[in-house]
């Protein structure tokens, strides 16, 4: 298995945020925006 450059970058961003305790403050924004993008309007 190989990571794409973008995929590896995203994982390292998350790991860095978790390590620096920034994850608890910032996790909602990317998760909620991904969920909004995944929901199709009726």
N, C-alpha and C positions, 0 to 999 in steps of 0.2 A: 504494500500500500504506500502511496506517496501523497504528500500534501501539495496542493497548489500553493503558489506564493501568496495569493489572497487568503486562502484558508488558513495557512500557517500564521499569517499576520493577525487574523482575527482571533485565533486561539491564544496567541501570545499577548494580545491586548487584554483578553479576559483574565488570563493567568496573572498578568502584571497588576490588574485592578484588584484581584482577590488578594494578592500578596501585600499590596500597599493599603489594604482596607478601604479602598475607594469603591469597591463593588457594592457594598451596602447602600451607599449614597446614590449610585448612578445606574443600577441595574434596570430600573423601571423604564427609563426613556427608550433604550434600544429594544427591549422586549415588547413594550406596548406598541411601538411603531411597527415592529414586525407583525404583531397580531393584527393591527389595523390594516396593514397591507395584505394580509392573508384572507381577510374577510371580504367576500364579494357582496356588493350592495344588492338588495332584493329587487 
